[in-house]
Amino acid sequence: MSTKPTLLPPKPGFLLLEVVYGLVSRDCRGMGICKIIKASSSLVGTTANPYGSSMAWGGIGEEGRFELLVLRDTVSEEQWARRFANGKFVTEEAFRAMSLT
């Protein structure tokens, strides 16, 4: 029997995602979002990733906007201080979302 907690989406229709930080134009280095990948709950550990990625829930919120709810425990203290200064996500350039349709 697993002791790992069951992860349930915080809102209907939200998916578990891995957020890779950095800039596409800089080979995933710098301040921004390089890519977002659909993840599995089996990838979520109890320790933060010291590198440039973390886990988050993502989906369309009540106001029709995309929301990204970062799982704090998957972000190292260094990355949190660097990327989420003053409670805001810090970027150097806009993240270009690509449509699948």
C-alpha positions in Angstrom: 0.0 0.0 0.0 1.4 3.4 -1.0 1.8 6.2 1.6 1.9 8.8 -1.1 -1.1 11.2 -0.9 -3.6 11.1 -3.7 -3.5 14.3 -5.8 -6.8 15.6 -6.8 -7.2 18.6 -9.1 -8.1 21.8 -7.2 -10.7 22.8 -9.9 -12.7 20.7 -12.4 -10.8 20.1 -15.6 -7.3 21.1 -14.3 -4.4 18.9 -15.3 -1.2 18.2 -13.5 1.7 19.8 -15.4 5.5 20.1 -15.2 6.6 23.7 -15.7 10.1 24.0 -17.2 11.5 27.5 -16.4 13.7 29.6 -18.7 13.3 31.1 -22.1 12.9 29.2 -25.3 15.1 31.8 -27.0 17.9 30.9 -24.5 17.7 27.1 -24.5 15.5 27.1 -21.3 17.8 29.5 -19.4 16.8 32.8 -17.9 13.6 34.0 -16.3 10.4 32.8 -17.9 8.5 29.7 -18.9 10.3 27.5 -21.5 7.6 24.8 -21.8 4.7 23.2 -20.0 4.3 19.4 -20.2 1.4 17.2 -19.1 2.6 15.3 -16.1 1.6 12.2 -14.0 0.9 12.3 -10.3 3.6 9.6 -10.0 6.2 12.3 -10.9 5.4 14.4 -7.8 7.9 13.8 -5.0 8.1 15.3 -1.6 11.2 17.3 -2.3 11.7 20.4 -4.4 13.5 20.2 -7.7 16.7 22.4 -7.4 16.8 22.8 -11.2 14.5 24.8 -13.4 11.2 23.0 -13.2 8.3 22.4 -10.8 4.8 20.9 -10.8 1.6 22.8 -11.1 -2.1 22.5 -11.8 -3.2 24.2 -14.9 -6.5 24.9 -16.5 -9.1 27.4 -17.5 -10.5 29.3 -14.4 -13.9 30.8 -13.7 -13.1 34.0 -15.6 -12.1 32.1 -18.8 -8.4 32.7 -18.3 -5.6 30.1 -18.0 -4.5 29.6 -14.4 -1.2 28.0 -13.3 -1.3 26.9 -9.6 2.3 26.0 -8.7 2.8 23.3 -6.1 5.0 25.2 -3.6 6.7 22.0 -2.3 8.1 21.2 -5.7 10.0 24.5 -5.9 13.4 24.9 -4.1 13.9 27.8 -1.8 16.5 29.3 -4.2 14.1 28.9 -7.2 11.2 30.4 -5.2 13.2 33.4 -4.2 14.5 33.9 -7.8 11.4 33.2 -9.8 8.5 34.2 -7.4 9.9 37.4 -5.9 7.3 39.5 -3.9 4.6 36.9 -4.7 4.7 37.5 -8.5 6.2 35.3 -11.2 9.2 37.0 -12.7 9.8 36.8 -16.5 12.2 38.5 -18.9 9.8 38.1 -21.9 6.3 36.8 -22.6 5.6 33.1 -22.8 4.2 32.4 -26.3 1.4 29.9 -26.0 0.9 27.6 -29.0 -2.5 26.5 -30.1 -3.2 22.9 -30.9 -6.1 23.7 -33.1 
